[in-house]
Amino acid sequence: MTEQYVEQRDQGYWVAGSRVSLESVLFAFLEGLSPETIAAECFPVLTLEQVYGAITYYLSHRPELDVYLRRVESGFTAFQEATSDPAFSRKMAKARRAMQLA
């Protein structure tokens, strides 16, 4: 019998049997974290097997999930922009530029 590591529910993907979204695991993986680090430090509620299973699912369904990840990321960006303080954002951008020039 094949283990199911990812399930679709509520218009999203989740690590099966958990409340951890697949994108949470994948963003950590795509940022360069190892499966061991993801399991031990980011999501200790997941087993190492679940993390590897989620990553394997991603690699097997990459085109479809890359589209999904872009959609999730753009929704998050839109939310950030809608709830951000423009004056604070300008101040932070100015400070970043000053640090880069220093």
LUMMI-634363 format. One record per residue (C-alpha): x, y, z; residue in one letter. Coordinates in steps of 0.1 Angstrom, whole numbers, padded with zeros to 4 digits. Example, Ala and Ser with C-alpha at 12.3 -4.5 7.8 and 13.67 -1.06 7.14 Angstrom:
// residues 2
+-------+-------+-------+------+
:    c1 :    c2 :    c3 : type :
+-------+-------+-------+------+
:  0123 : -0045 :  0078 :    a :
:  0137 : -0011 :  0071 :    s :
+-------+-------+-------+------+
//
This chain:
// residues 102
+-------+-------+-------+------+
:    c1 :    c2 :    c3 : type :
+-------+-------+-------+------+
:  0000 :  0000 :  0000 :    m :
:  0013 :  0035 : -0009 :    t :
:  0014 :  0061 :  0018 :    e :
: -0004 :  0094 :  0011 :    q :
:  0017 :  0123 :  0022 :    y :
: -0002 :  0152 :  0007 :    v :
: -0039 :  0158 :  0006 :    e :
: -0060 :  0185 : -0010 :    q :
: -0086 :  0202 :  0011 :    r :
: -0100 :  0237 :  0016 :    d :
: -0087 :  0248 : -0018 :    q :
: -0051 :  0240 : -0008 :    g :
: -0026 :  0213 : -0002 :    y :
: -0017 :  0200 :  0032 :    w :
:  0007 :  0175 :  0047 :    v :
: -0016 :  0145 :  0052 :    a :
: -0030 :  0142 :  0087 :    g :
: -0017 :  0175 :  0098 :    s :
: -0025 :  0212 :  0099 :    r :
:  0007 :  0221 :  0081 :    v :
:  0003 :  0235 :  0046 :    s :
:  0023 :  0220 :  0019 :    l :
:  0035 :  0255 :  0008 :    e :
:  0050 :  0261 :  0042 :    s :
:  0072 :  0230 :  0039 :    v :
:  0080 :  0237 :  0002 :    l :
:  0090 :  0274 :  0008 :    f :
:  0114 :  0262 :  0034 :    a :
:  0128 :  0236 :  0011 :    f :
:  0131 :  0259 : -0018 :    l :
:  0149 :  0284 :  0004 :    e :
:  0176 :  0257 :  0009 :    g :
:  0166 :  0241 :  0042 :    l :
:  0172 :  0204 :  0044 :    s :
:  0144 :  0180 :  0052 :    p :
:  0160 :  0173 :  0085 :    e :
:  0160 :  0210 :  0095 :    t :
:  0125 :  0214 :  0083 :    i :
:  0113 :  0185 :  0104 :    a :
:  0134 :  0193 :  0135 :    a :
:  0132 :  0231 :  0136 :    e :
:  0104 :  0244 :  0114 :    c :
:  0077 :  0218 :  0119 :    f :
:  0085 :  0195 :  0148 :    p :
:  0049 :  0181 :  0146 :    v :
:  0059 :  0165 :  0113 :    l :
:  0080 :  0133 :  0110 :    t :
:  0110 :  0133 :  0088 :    l :
:  0091 :  0108 :  0066 :    e :
:  0063 :  0132 :  0062 :    q :
:  0086 :  0160 :  0052 :    v :
:  0104 :  0138 :  0026 :    y :
:  0070 :  0126 :  0014 :    g :
:  0058 :  0161 :  0009 :    a :
:  0089 :  0171 : -0010 :    i :
:  0087 :  0139 : -0031 :    t :
:  0051 :  0148 : -0039 :    y :
:  0062 :  0182 : -0050 :    y :
:  0089 :  0169 : -0072 :    l :
:  0064 :  0145 : -0088 :    s :
:  0039 :  0172 : -0095 :    h :
:  0062 :  0202 : -0100 :    r :
:  0046 :  0220 : -0129 :    p :
:  0011 :  0220 : -0112 :    e :
:  0025 :  0229 : -0078 :    l :
:  0048 :  0257 : -0091 :    d :
:  0017 :  0274 : -0105 :    v :
:  0000 :  0269 : -0071 :    y :
:  0030 :  0283 : -0052 :    l :
:  0031 :  0314 : -0074 :    r :
: -0006 :  0319 : -0068 :    r :
: -0001 :  0315 : -0030 :    v :
:  0028 :  0339 : -0030 :    e :
:  0010 :  0365 : -0051 :    s :
: -0019 :  0363 : -0027 :    g :
:  0004 :  0368 :  0003 :    f :
:  0021 :  0398 : -0014 :    t :
: -0013 :  0414 : -0022 :    a :
: -0023 :  0409 :  0014 :    f :
:  0009 :  0425 :  0026 :    q :
:  0005 :  0454 :  0003 :    e :
: -0031 :  0459 :  0014 :    a :
: -0023 :  0459 :  0050 :    t :
:  0011 :  0477 :  0050 :    s :
:  0018 :  0512 :  0061 :    d :
:  0032 :  0531 :  0030 :    p :
:  0051 :  0556 :  0051 :    a :
:  0068 :  0529 :  0070 :    f :
:  0076 :  0510 :  0038 :    s :
:  0092 :  0541 :  0023 :    r :
:  0113 :  0546 :  0054 :    k :
:  0125 :  0510 :  0054 :    m :
:  0133 :  0512 :  0017 :    a :
:  0153 :  0544 :  0023 :    k :
:  0172 :  0528 :  0051 :    a :
:  0180 :  0497 :  0030 :    r :
:  0193 :  0519 :  0002 :    r :
:  0215 :  0538 :  0026 :    a :
:  0229 :  0506 :  0040 :    m :
:  0237 :  0493 :  0006 :    q :
:  0255 :  0525 : -0003 :    l :
:  0275 :  0526 :  0029 :    a :
+-------+-------+-------+------+
//
